[in-house]
Amino acid sequence: MSSKKLNSHEEQDSLLLQNSREWTSLLKEGFAIMVLCSAQLMTQAGLAQSIVPLQIIGDSFGIKNPGQLSWFASAFSLTVGTFILIAGRLGDTFGHKKFFVMGFLWYALWSILAGFSVYSNQIFFDCCRAFQGIGPAFTLPNAIAIIARTYRPGRKQNMIFSLFGACAPSGFVVGAVFSSLLSEFAWWPWAYWIMGITCFLLGVAGYLVIPHHPPIHPDEKCSLVERIDVAGSVTGVVGLILFNFAWNQGPVVGWETSYTYALLIVGSAFLAAFGFIESRAKHPLLPVRKLSSDTIFVMGCIAAGWSSFGIWVYYTWQLMANLRDQPPLLSSAQFVPVAISGLCAAMSTEFLLTRTSPSTVMIIAMIAFTVGSILVATVPVSQTYWAQTFVSIIVMPWGMDMSFPAATIILSTAMPASHQGLAASLVNTIINYSISIGLGFAGTIESQISDGEDDLLKGYRGAYYMGIGLAGLGLGVAISYAIFHYSRLKRSLSEKYV
């Protein structure tokens, strides 16, 4: 081993020892972990804020078009998934705690403004939702990076990552329940104003209890522009936004409108330029050369699985509201088992990851996404909740809370200490961007096959079938990954004993 690598490992061990001493109080450590996990909880609560009272918010703006309504959720997921791409790198460069706190303060500001958009129009509300999503984009990867740099790889780190993943379904339920209560018994903007106050308090708490991690600069000779990868950041963010915008705007104005496919072409060109720049960058945002076959397979699985989840959660709420005529509060109550099932899945994942391969965990997760989507796609509208709908709500969190911790642990272990923000960014970019782009795909299908308000079920089922296809694709990738992993293990064992 070279002296440079030895120094790097000694530096990382010294940093881990220093961080462990900073957690002087068990109570403070537990509270800090809660604040870090709140990044995931508040992200999913923000998604639920617009999906659950969708019709109520739409009515306040005089909006009935399904494509325009879907932007309430898509705008949020779009920016969460897009700006995570650069958030982790900025945290690696300037300090993770700093951007974690700033992310919550930004989230607070735009949540409050989103509430005040009730005095304006839906365009301002969509813009607020988009800016709101930048906040979680900065809190998520930096929270994961702080955990990865504070704890050594092992059971404790796995447990905390599993708890972090369990906050996803719990956060959605919390957001759903509170937005339902405030929409039905008060006024829907209060959900956003209370969200703003909560995010501000979490930002302050993060500043007080989270330990400071000095940024690690592996290449001091490199300029700041090269270290941040400005060219890659600009082309990547612009490309992802335009590509996603085209897919989500197409169902609203129709694909025959020239600017939709023009933006799709321009966005694809920017993404191609991003790939070209990254292949030559000294510190690329997407370090293809450092990604192992394991991480590539895992990223493919979560992209397909979480896009199917986005379709499942959005259209299940639409089915409950528009076809079963359920009030938001009743639908929120029916979603409560998601939190319990998600917690069980997260704890089971921590157990499985210490006893089996990541490929096995991914196969189980993709089966859950597929089965959950099939159950709700084929449910009769008049069927009791306790039949297919309830089972789907129990099954689906196992896909979420098995795939997320597994992917986070795999990428975090594969990346050095100086790239923990980058590792977290890759996982969360794929998850949140996939949710938004999946809604764009499903919305396009719904708009093409639905006959309008008289046949909503036909359009919803078309969207669900798209979700099944995506989940099935993820399952296929997971099985291929397992076969590849088994073949490689068998080959290495044979070479060892030859």
C-alpha positions as CSV (number, residue, x, y, z in Angstrom):
1,M,0.0,0.0,0.0
2,S,1.4,3.4,-0.9
3,S,2.1,6.1,1.7
4,K,-0.6,8.3,0.1
5,K,-3.3,5.6,0.6
6,L,-2.0,4.9,4.1
7,N,-2.2,8.6,5.0
8,S,-5.7,8.7,3.6
9,H,-6.8,5.8,5.8
10,E,-5.1,7.2,8.9
11,E,-6.9,10.5,8.2
12,Q,-10.2,8.8,8.0
13,D,-9.6,6.7,11.1
14,S,-8.6,9.9,13.0
15,L,-11.7,11.6,11.8
16,L,-13.9,8.7,12.9
17,L,-12.3,8.7,16.4
18,Q,-12.7,12.5,16.6
19,N,-16.4,12.2,15.6
20,S,-17.1,9.4,18.1
21,R,-15.7,11.6,20.9
22,E,-18.1,14.4,19.9
23,W,-21.1,12.2,20.6
24,T,-20.4,12.7,24.4
25,S,-24.0,12.3,25.4
26,L,-26.2,9.4,24.5
27,L,-29.2,11.6,24.7
28,K,-27.6,14.2,22.4
29,E,-26.6,11.4,20.0
30,G,-30.2,10.1,19.9
31,F,-31.6,13.5,19.3
32,A,-29.0,14.2,16.5
33,I,-30.0,11.0,14.8
34,M,-33.7,12.0,15.0
35,V,-32.8,15.4,13.4
36,L,-30.8,13.7,10.6
37,C,-33.6,11.2,10.0
38,S,-36.1,14.0,9.8
39,A,-34.6,15.0,6.5
40,Q,-36.2,11.8,5.0
41,L,-39.4,12.2,7.0
42,M,-40.0,15.8,5.9
43,T,-39.2,15.1,2.3
44,Q,-42.0,12.5,2.1
45,A,-44.3,14.6,4.2
46,G,-43.8,17.4,1.6
47,L,-44.8,14.9,-1.2
48,A,-48.0,14.0,0.7
49,Q,-48.9,17.6,1.3
50,S,-50.0,18.1,-2.3
51,I,-51.1,14.5,-3.2
52,V,-53.6,14.1,-0.3
53,P,-55.6,17.3,-0.6
54,L,-55.0,17.5,-4.4
55,Q,-58.7,18.2,-5.3
56,I,-59.1,20.8,-2.5
57,I,-56.0,22.7,-3.6
58,G,-57.1,22.4,-7.2
59,D,-60.6,23.7,-6.4
60,S,-59.1,26.8,-4.7
61,F,-57.3,27.6,-7.9
62,G,-60.2,26.5,-10.2
63,I,-58.1,23.7,-11.6
64,K,-59.7,20.4,-12.8
65,N,-57.2,19.2,-15.5
66,P,-55.5,16.0,-14.2
67,G,-52.2,17.0,-15.9
68,Q,-52.2,20.4,-14.2
69,L,-53.0,18.8,-10.9
70,S,-50.2,16.3,-11.2
71,W,-47.7,19.2,-11.3
72,F,-48.4,19.9,-7.6
73,A,-46.5,16.7,-6.8
74,S,-44.2,16.5,-9.8
75,A,-42.7,20.0,-9.4
76,F,-41.6,19.0,-5.9
77,S,-40.1,15.7,-6.8
78,L,-38.5,17.2,-9.9
79,T,-36.3,19.6,-8.0
80,V,-35.6,17.2,-5.1
81,G,-34.3,14.7,-7.6
82,T,-32.4,17.2,-9.8
83,F,-30.6,19.4,-7.2
84,I,-29.5,16.4,-5.1
85,L,-27.0,15.9,-8.0
86,I,-25.0,18.9,-6.8
87,A,-26.0,19.1,-3.2
88,G,-23.8,16.2,-2.1
89,R,-20.7,17.6,-3.9
90,L,-21.2,21.0,-2.3
91,G,-21.4,19.3,1.1
92,D,-18.2,17.4,0.4
93,T,-16.5,20.6,-0.6
94,F,-17.7,23.1,2.0
95,G,-19.1,21.0,4.9
96,H,-22.2,18.7,5.2
97,K,-23.6,20.3,8.3
98,K,-23.7,23.7,6.8
99,F,-25.8,22.6,3.8
100,F,-28.0,20.4,5.9
101,V,-29.0,23.4,8.0
102,M,-29.3,25.7,5.0
103,G,-31.5,23.1,3.3
104,F,-34.0,23.1,6.1
105,L,-34.1,27.0,6.3
106,W,-34.7,27.1,2.5
107,Y,-37.4,24.5,2.9
108,A,-39.0,26.6,5.6
109,L,-39.1,29.8,3.5
110,W,-40.7,28.2,0.4
111,S,-43.2,26.2,2.4
112,I,-44.5,29.4,3.9
113,L,-44.6,31.1,0.5
114,A,-46.5,28.1,-0.9
115,G,-49.2,28.6,1.7
116,F,-49.5,32.3,0.7
117,S,-49.9,31.2,-3.0
118,V,-53.6,30.8,-2.2
119,Y,-53.8,34.5,-2.8
120,S,-52.2,34.1,-6.2
121,N,-52.6,31.3,-8.8
122,Q,-51.6,27.7,-9.5
123,I,-48.5,28.8,-11.5
124,F,-47.1,30.6,-8.4
125,F,-48.0,27.5,-6.3
126,D,-46.2,25.2,-8.8
127,C,-43.1,27.5,-8.6
128,C,-43.2,27.5,-4.8
129,R,-43.4,23.7,-4.9
130,A,-40.4,23.5,-7.2
131,F,-38.3,25.8,-5.0
132,Q,-39.6,24.0,-1.9
133,G,-38.0,20.8,-3.3
134,I,-34.5,22.3,-3.4
135,G,-34.5,22.3,0.5
136,P,-34.8,18.4,0.8
137,A,-32.4,18.1,-2.1
138,F,-29.8,19.6,0.2
139,T,-30.8,18.0,3.5
140,L,-31.1,14.4,2.3
141,P,-27.6,13.7,0.9
142,N,-25.8,15.7,3.5
143,A,-27.7,13.9,6.3
144,I,-26.6,10.5,4.9
145,A,-23.1,11.7,4.5
146,I,-22.9,12.9,8.1
147,I,-24.1,9.4,9.2
148,A,-21.6,7.7,7.0
149,R,-18.7,9.8,8.2
150,T,-19.7,9.5,11.9
151,Y,-20.1,5.7,12.1
152,R,-17.9,3.0,10.8
153,P,-19.4,0.5,8.3
154,G,-21.1,-2.1,10.4
155,R,-24.3,-3.1,12.3
156,K,-24.8,0.3,14.0
157,Q,-24.4,2.2,10.7
158,N,-26.7,-0.2,9.0
159,M,-29.3,0.2,11.7
160,I,-29.3,4.0,11.4
161,F,-29.5,3.8,7.6
162,S,-32.5,1.5,8.0
163,L,-34.2,3.9,10.4
164,F,-33.5,6.7,7.9
165,G,-35.2,4.6,5.3
166,A,-38.1,3.8,7.6
167,C,-38.9,7.5,7.9
168,A,-40.0,7.6,4.2
169,P,-43.4,5.8,4.7
170,S,-43.8,7.3,8.1
171,G,-43.2,10.8,6.7
172,F,-45.8,10.3,4.0
173,V,-48.4,9.2,6.6
174,V,-47.6,12.2,8.9
175,G,-47.9,14.6,6.0
176,A,-51.1,12.9,4.8
177,V,-52.8,13.0,8.2
178,F,-51.9,16.6,9.0
179,S,-52.7,18.0,5.6
180,S,-56.0,16.1,5.7
181,L,-56.9,17.5,9.1
182,L,-56.0,21.0,8.2
183,S,-57.7,20.9,4.8
184,E,-60.9,19.5,6.1
185,F,-61.2,21.4,9.4
186,A,-59.2,24.6,8.8
187,W,-57.6,25.8,5.6
188,W,-55.1,23.9,3.4
189,P,-52.4,26.7,3.5
190,W,-52.0,26.0,7.2
191,A,-50.3,22.7,6.3
192,Y,-47.6,24.6,4.4
193,W,-47.2,27.3,7.1
194,I,-46.8,24.7,9.8
195,M,-44.4,22.8,7.6
196,G,-42.3,26.0,7.3
197,I,-42.2,26.5,11.1
198,T,-41.3,22.9,11.7
199,C,-38.4,23.0,9.1
200,F,-37.1,26.2,10.7
201,L,-37.0,24.5,14.1
202,L,-35.3,21.5,12.6
203,G,-32.7,23.7,11.0
204,V,-31.9,25.4,14.3
205,A,-31.8,21.9,16.0
206,G,-29.4,20.6,13.4
207,Y,-27.1,23.6,14.0
208,L,-27.0,22.9,17.7
209,V,-26.7,19.1,18.0
210,I,-25.1,17.8,14.8
211,P,-21.3,17.5,15.0
212,H,-19.2,19.5,12.6
213,H,-17.3,17.5,9.9
214,P,-14.4,19.4,8.2
215,P,-14.5,19.0,4.4
216,I,-12.0,16.6,3.0
217,H,-10.1,17.8,-0.1
218,P,-8.2,14.8,-1.6
219,D,-6.7,17.0,-4.3
220,E,-5.6,20.4,-2.9
221,K,-4.0,21.4,-6.2
222,C,-7.3,21.3,-8.0
223,S,-9.2,24.6,-8.4
224,L,-12.6,25.2,-6.7
225,V,-14.3,25.2,-10.1
226,E,-12.9,21.8,-11.0
227,R,-13.6,20.4,-7.5
228,I,-17.3,21.4,-7.8
229,D,-17.4,20.4,-11.5
230,V,-19.3,23.6,-12.5
231,A,-19.6,22.5,-16.1
232,G,-21.1,19.2,-15.2
233,S,-23.4,20.7,-12.6
234,V,-24.9,23.2,-15.1
235,T,-25.4,20.7,-18.0
236,G,-26.6,18.0,-15.6
237,V,-29.2,20.1,-13.8
238,V,-30.5,21.9,-17.0
239,G,-30.7,18.5,-18.8
240,L,-32.6,16.8,-16.0
241,I,-35.0,19.7,-15.6
242,L,-35.9,20.1,-19.3
243,F,-36.2,16.3,-19.8
244,N,-38.5,15.9,-16.9
245,F,-40.5,19.1,-17.6
246,A,-41.2,17.8,-21.1
247,W,-42.6,14.5,-19.9
248,N,-44.8,16.1,-17.2
249,Q,-46.0,18.9,-19.4
250,G,-46.8,16.7,-22.3
251,P,-50.0,15.3,-20.7
252,V,-51.1,18.9,-19.9
253,V,-50.8,20.6,-23.3
254,G,-50.6,17.5,-25.5
255,W,-47.5,16.1,-27.2
256,E,-48.6,17.7,-30.5
257,T,-47.6,21.0,-28.9
258,S,-44.2,21.8,-30.4
259,Y,-42.4,23.1,-27.4
260,T,-42.9,19.8,-25.4
261,Y,-40.8,17.6,-27.8
262,A,-38.5,20.5,-28.5
263,L,-37.6,20.7,-24.7
264,L,-37.3,16.9,-24.7
265,I,-34.7,17.1,-27.5
266,V,-32.8,20.0,-25.9
267,G,-32.9,18.3,-22.5
268,S,-31.5,15.1,-24.1
269,A,-28.7,17.1,-25.7
270,F,-27.8,18.7,-22.4
271,L,-27.7,15.2,-20.8
272,A,-25.4,14.0,-23.6
273,A,-23.1,17.0,-23.0
274,F,-23.2,16.1,-19.3
275,G,-22.0,12.6,-20.1
276,F,-19.2,13.9,-22.3
277,I,-18.0,16.4,-19.7
278,E,-18.1,13.8,-16.9
279,S,-16.0,11.4,-18.9
280,R,-13.2,14.0,-18.9
281,A,-13.7,15.8,-15.5
282,K,-11.1,15.6,-12.8
283,H,-13.7,15.4,-10.1
284,P,-16.9,14.3,-11.9
285,L,-20.3,14.5,-10.3
286,L,-21.0,11.1,-11.7
287,P,-17.8,9.1,-11.4
288,V,-18.5,6.3,-13.8
289,R,-15.0,4.8,-13.4
290,K,-15.5,4.4,-9.6
291,L,-18.9,2.7,-9.9
292,S,-18.6,-1.0,-9.5
293,S,-20.9,-3.5,-11.3
294,D,-22.8,-3.9,-8.0
295,T,-23.6,-0.2,-7.7
296,I,-24.7,0.0,-11.4
297,F,-27.1,-2.9,-10.9
298,V,-28.5,-1.5,-7.7
299,M,-29.0,2.0,-9.2
300,G,-30.9,0.3,-12.1
301,C,-33.1,-1.5,-9.6
302,I,-34.1,1.5,-7.5
303,A,-34.7,3.7,-10.6
304,A,-37.3,1.2,-11.9
305,G,-38.7,0.3,-8.5
306,W,-39.2,3.9,-7.2
307,S,-40.7,5.2,-10.4
308,S,-43.4,2.5,-10.0
309,F,-43.8,3.6,-6.4
310,G,-44.5,7.2,-7.5
311,I,-47.2,6.0,-9.9
312,W,-48.7,3.7,-7.2
313,V,-48.9,6.3,-4.5
314,Y,-50.3,9.1,-6.7
315,Y,-53.0,7.1,-8.5
316,T,-54.0,5.2,-5.4
317,W,-54.9,8.5,-3.8
318,Q,-56.8,9.5,-7.0
319,L,-58.7,6.2,-7.0
320,M,-59.7,6.7,-3.4
321,A,-60.7,10.4,-3.9
322,N,-62.3,10.4,-7.3
323,L,-63.7,6.9,-7.8
324,R,-64.5,5.9,-4.2
325,D,-65.4,9.4,-3.1
326,Q,-63.5,9.2,0.1
327,P,-62.6,12.3,2.1
328,P,-58.8,12.9,2.5
329,L,-58.9,12.1,6.2
330,L,-60.4,8.6,5.6
331,S,-57.8,7.9,2.9
332,S,-55.0,9.1,5.3
333,A,-56.3,6.7,7.9
334,Q,-56.2,3.8,5.4
335,F,-52.6,4.6,4.6
336,V,-51.5,4.5,8.3
337,P,-50.4,0.8,8.0
338,V,-47.7,2.0,5.6
339,A,-45.7,3.4,8.5
340,I,-45.9,0.2,10.5
341,S,-45.1,-2.0,7.6
342,G,-42.2,0.3,6.5
343,L,-40.6,0.1,10.0
344,C,-40.8,-3.7,10.0
345,A,-39.2,-3.8,6.5
346,A,-36.4,-1.4,7.5
347,M,-35.5,-3.5,10.5
348,S,-35.7,-6.7,8.5
349,T,-33.4,-5.2,5.9
350,E,-30.7,-4.4,8.6
351,F,-30.9,-8.1,9.7
352,L,-30.8,-9.5,6.1
353,L,-27.9,-7.3,5.0
354,T,-25.6,-8.8,7.7
355,R,-26.6,-12.4,6.6
356,T,-27.2,-12.4,2.9
357,S,-26.1,-10.6,-0.3
358,P,-27.5,-7.3,-1.5
359,S,-28.8,-9.0,-4.6
360,T,-31.2,-11.1,-2.5
361,V,-32.4,-8.0,-0.7
362,M,-33.0,-6.2,-4.0
363,I,-35.0,-9.2,-5.5
364,I,-37.3,-9.1,-2.4
365,A,-37.7,-5.3,-2.8
366,M,-38.5,-5.5,-6.5
367,I,-41.0,-8.4,-5.9
368,A,-42.8,-6.1,-3.3
369,F,-43.0,-3.2,-5.8
370,T,-44.4,-5.6,-8.5
371,V,-46.9,-7.4,-6.3
372,G,-48.1,-4.1,-4.7
373,S,-48.6,-2.5,-8.1
374,I,-50.5,-5.5,-9.5
375,L,-52.8,-5.7,-6.5
376,V,-54.0,-2.1,-6.8
377,A,-54.1,-2.1,-10.6
378,T,-56.6,-4.9,-10.7
379,V,-58.7,-3.8,-7.7
380,P,-62.5,-3.4,-8.3
381,V,-63.6,0.1,-7.4
382,S,-66.4,-1.2,-5.2
383,Q,-64.3,-3.8,-3.4
384,T,-63.8,-3.4,0.3
385,Y,-60.6,-1.7,1.5
386,W,-59.6,-4.8,3.5
387,A,-59.1,-6.9,0.4
388,Q,-56.6,-5.9,-2.3
389,T,-56.1,-2.3,-1.3
390,F,-55.0,-3.1,2.3
391,V,-52.7,-5.9,1.1
392,S,-51.1,-3.5,-1.4
393,I,-50.5,-0.9,1.2
394,I,-48.8,-3.5,3.5
395,V,-46.6,-4.9,0.7
396,M,-45.4,-1.7,-1.0
397,P,-43.3,-0.3,1.9
398,W,-41.2,-3.5,1.7
399,G,-40.0,-2.3,-1.7
400,M,-39.2,1.2,-0.4
401,D,-37.6,0.3,2.8
402,M,-35.5,-2.6,1.6
403,S,-34.2,-1.0,-1.6
404,F,-33.2,2.4,0.0
405,P,-31.0,1.1,2.9
406,A,-29.4,-1.5,0.7
407,A,-28.5,1.0,-2.0
408,T,-27.3,3.6,0.5
409,I,-25.1,1.1,2.3
410,I,-23.6,-0.4,-0.9
411,L,-22.7,3.0,-2.3
412,S,-21.5,4.5,1.0
413,T,-19.2,1.5,1.5
414,A,-17.9,1.8,-2.1
415,M,-17.0,5.5,-1.8
416,P,-14.1,7.0,0.2
417,A,-14.7,9.5,3.1
418,S,-14.2,12.5,0.8
419,H,-17.1,11.3,-1.5
420,Q,-19.8,10.4,1.1
421,G,-22.0,13.3,-0.1
422,L,-21.6,12.1,-3.6
423,A,-22.6,8.5,-2.7
424,A,-25.7,9.8,-0.9
425,S,-26.5,12.1,-3.9
426,L,-26.5,9.3,-6.4
427,V,-29.0,7.2,-4.4
428,N,-31.4,10.1,-3.6
429,T,-31.2,11.6,-7.1
430,I,-32.3,8.3,-8.7
431,I,-35.1,7.8,-6.1
432,N,-36.6,11.2,-6.3
433,Y,-36.1,11.9,-10.0
434,S,-37.6,8.5,-10.8
435,I,-40.7,9.4,-8.8
436,S,-41.2,12.5,-10.9
437,I,-40.4,11.0,-14.3
438,G,-42.5,8.0,-13.5
439,L,-45.5,10.3,-13.0
440,G,-44.7,11.9,-16.3
441,F,-44.8,8.5,-18.1
442,A,-48.0,7.5,-16.4
443,G,-49.6,10.9,-17.0
444,T,-48.9,10.6,-20.7
445,I,-50.5,7.1,-20.9
446,E,-53.5,8.3,-18.9
447,S,-54.1,11.3,-21.1
448,Q,-53.9,9.1,-24.2
449,I,-56.3,6.3,-23.2
450,S,-58.7,8.0,-20.9
451,D,-62.1,9.2,-22.2
452,G,-62.3,12.1,-19.7
453,E,-64.2,12.3,-16.4
454,D,-66.7,9.7,-17.6
455,D,-64.0,6.9,-17.7
456,L,-61.3,7.8,-15.1
457,L,-60.8,4.2,-14.2
458,K,-59.6,3.4,-17.7
459,G,-56.9,6.0,-17.5
460,Y,-55.9,5.1,-14.0
461,R,-55.5,1.4,-14.9
462,G,-53.3,2.4,-17.9
463,A,-51.1,4.4,-15.5
464,Y,-51.0,1.4,-13.1
465,Y,-50.0,-1.0,-15.9
466,M,-47.1,1.4,-16.7
467,G,-46.1,1.1,-13.0
468,I,-46.3,-2.7,-13.2
469,G,-44.0,-2.7,-16.2
470,L,-41.4,-0.5,-14.5
471,A,-41.5,-2.7,-11.3
472,G,-41.2,-5.8,-13.5
473,L,-38.2,-4.2,-15.2
474,G,-36.6,-3.7,-11.8
475,L,-37.3,-7.3,-10.9
476,G,-35.6,-8.4,-14.1
477,V,-32.5,-6.3,-13.3
478,A,-32.4,-7.6,-9.8
479,I,-32.5,-11.2,-11.0
480,S,-29.8,-10.5,-13.5
481,Y,-27.8,-8.9,-10.7
482,A,-28.2,-12.0,-8.6
483,I,-27.1,-14.3,-11.4
484,F,-24.0,-12.0,-12.1
485,H,-23.2,-11.9,-8.4
486,Y,-23.4,-15.7,-8.0
487,S,-21.3,-16.3,-11.2
488,R,-18.6,-13.9,-10.0
489,L,-18.5,-15.5,-6.5
490,K,-18.4,-19.0,-8.0
491,R,-15.5,-18.0,-10.3
492,S,-13.5,-16.4,-7.5
493,L,-13.9,-19.5,-5.3
494,S,-12.8,-21.7,-8.1
495,E,-9.7,-19.6,-8.8
496,K,-8.9,-19.6,-5.1
497,Y,-8.8,-23.4,-4.8
498,V,-7.1,-24.0,-8.2
